[in-house]
Amino acid sequence: MTHIEQLTKILKIDKVTEDYGRYCNLHIYTQTTADGYEVYVVSHDPSNMDWENDVFYYKPDFDILIETISELDEDAIVYCSDVDEFFPEYEVENFIECNDEEYKVDDGVINYFTK
């Protein structure tokens, strides 16, 4: 089980995917502005963005992303343009370690086991 699969299990959502789908419940991606700046978007509906709350000048913190995802329904699908950028493995592993009783790290090796 990958760290992203384990994360989706803890957050009780269907999946996080890099495959764009307009039926995704949350979209996380970067976009370039007309004057060449890169902004970060975290939106439930990218065609009807709330510019004050959905667009970030700096990459949103991991905790903001987790909080936003945790508010989704259990069958939610999250589109993420670059999973490695927004959900770095070390951040996910730290979150899993703090939030999953089935997770254990021995000598830097991730071990997953079931009850």
Helices and strands as residue ranges (DSSP letters): H 3-11, E 15-17, E 26-32, E 38-43, G 46-48, H 51-54, E 55-56, H 62-70, E 77-80, H 83-86, H 89-99, E 103-106, E 109-112
